[in-house]
């Protein structure tokens, strides 16, 4: 079968999958009136069947609560299984894990579409949760693959382009959803169609990725450290405490060095005497080595990560960012419609355009600035982490 032989081609594949993931996230908020109508009809039918009045006395509250729940339900599966897939990627082939998760994602899309036929909010909710499970396999693995294989001088730019899929995909989801919601096919076919579009990408992950790009994270071929770094394979890695100093590149300050040193235990792979670094062929002996990570239990891995102050600060900052942006993304089009500024289809387009312009420009500028700041030391991962934290 045809192989995807270059890193650039695999990068395009990952960007396409990322786009579809985020298009899915824009479907429900992109057609708020259609989904509010569906929620109202199901709640009304359930209240009549149960001879209850609670669902009809405050319909607006119930509908809004369900709409917010459906938009954010993917987090339930995503947050739990991201940890699991990130751990499994150390010991199993990453593209096999991605394909397995995306199969769950495709099933979730069809469940979401079927929810309209059977008039079931619970089925739609289950589909949204499963979509998070499927997406987690991809989002936990793809960024690290890009970081490992992108050209060092353009690594952050590649990641910036990849993360543009968040804004472009979500905005496209608003357009995509409004297009289906106002057609004779209606919103279920928005889910069916993207499920079908994902199938060939899943098959490519299974059959078209060369083995050299599909190694477990604990068995990756990595660049040998530069002469300035002295790595001793004993019970642990001897970590550097300062940057190389020469006449053109002054040494890092003690504050910078301390911040960098404090993060290494979390970002560097562990080596022990039972898992030696195995050199590659003689022609590559000075540039490549095979790092084999020993198997460590999941709870130990989690505890090691949680002990990193830098990781915890970044995680909490990211959580605050997602909390704010997700709320605006869920109800932004509804606000534009409710204020009488736009009709449903126009509101989705305007809100999507705002996301594309602001998100794409900001993401690309961030990546370009970081690459520019690290231009003098493109292979120095510790310096890149430090500059990213400052930026």
BELRA-V877518 format. One line per field, one symbol per residue. psi: psi as a letter, one per 30 degrees, with the letter a starting at -180 (. if undefined). Layout:
psi=???
//
This chain:
psi=lkkjfleeeeeeeeeeeeeeefeeffeeffieeeeeeeeeeeeeeeeeeghlfeffeieeeeeeeeeeeeefffeeeeeefeeeeeeefeflkefeeeeeefeeeeeeeeeeefeeeghjeeeeeeeeeeeeeeeeeeffeeeeeeeeflkefgeeeeeeeefffeeeeeeeeeeeeeeeeglfelfefeeeefeeffefeeeeeefgklefghklfghkklkkllffkjkkjbflkjklfllkkaffjlllleeeeeeeeffefffkkkklffilkklalefgffflljkjklkkleeeeeeeeffjeeeeeeeeeeeeeeeeeeeeeegeeeeeeefgelleeeeeeeeeeeeeeeeeeeeeeeeeeeeefgefifgjeeeeeeeeee.
//
